[in-house]
Amino acid sequence: MSGARASATRLRGRLVVSWSTGSPSRRAAILIGGTLAAALAGAFLFGVWHVLFGGLVKGNWRAGGFGVALAAISMALLAGEAALVRRLLR
């Protein structure tokens, strides 16, 4: 099993245990965190779309610059959320 897959499996196991034994506020935090992660992943993909199609394909580097900024910010926030989740699930 690769390192990323093993890490994802451990995280999934921790989330299952945390969900099943957690209070309603813990479950709400898991739902909010998952929703936030999905939104940030979508923002990252939207930024990459702007870089690829707005900047590279169409030559509109204003759109490409927007895409770079959006992708970078959303990935930084997603990495911060992942670090927070790792710390809270210890």
ABEGO torsion letter per residue (X at the ends): XBAAAAAAAAAAAAAAAAAAABBAAAAAAAAAAAAAAAAAAAAAAAAAAAAAAAAAAAGBAAAAAAAAAAAAAAAAAAAAAAAAAAAAAX
